[in-house]
Amino acid sequence: MQNDIDDKPARPARLEGLTIRAATPADAEEITALANLPGYRYGTLRLPFQRVAETRKWLDEASAGSISLVATYQNQIIGNGGINRFLERRNHAAAIGMGVHDDYRGRGVGSALLKELVGVAYNWLNIRRIELTVYTDNDAAVALYRKFGFEIEGRLRDFAFRNGSYVDAFTMARLKR
């Protein structure tokens, strides 16, 4: 659908009724289906054909100081994210990861998840530093992280093997203000 002003595709509408909640083991099948979507997987380190048993194990064996969230819309999981606190001398820091359903990108799901993850890190876990890695060609994700105050701290060359070739990633972080 085109708009009349500049012939660019119209931006999809934000989702009304989007809910962010804790992930549970009962969500394993839906999270696995999400992780197996080609666009979702393309931005992560996940391999194709993830099994429900792997997801269930990950949900069942969450480490202390980790939080797993899902974004739901019309009773369907359309995104997930998590935060994992580091241990010992790095217990002031945590890593986050997240992904959004291929059909719901650009509709505020990533922003909603990231807002909750940052809020939990700063307001409940007393995290001072949040870290992440993102593929350098994932412009939308880099823009989202920058919008939330993350800064690029470095480039990881040949970070991962994806779809037949090596790809670089940025390491990004945000410090509590």
Salt bridges, closest charged atoms under 4 A:
ASP27 OD2 - ARG21 NH1 2.88
ASP102 OD1 - ARG105 NH2 3.95
GLU131 OE2 - ARG90 NH2 2.17
GLU131 OE2 - ARG129 NE 2.68
ASP137 OD2 - ARG162 NH2 2.51
GLU153 OE1 - ARG129 NH2 2.61
ASP168 OD2 - ARG155 NE 2.83
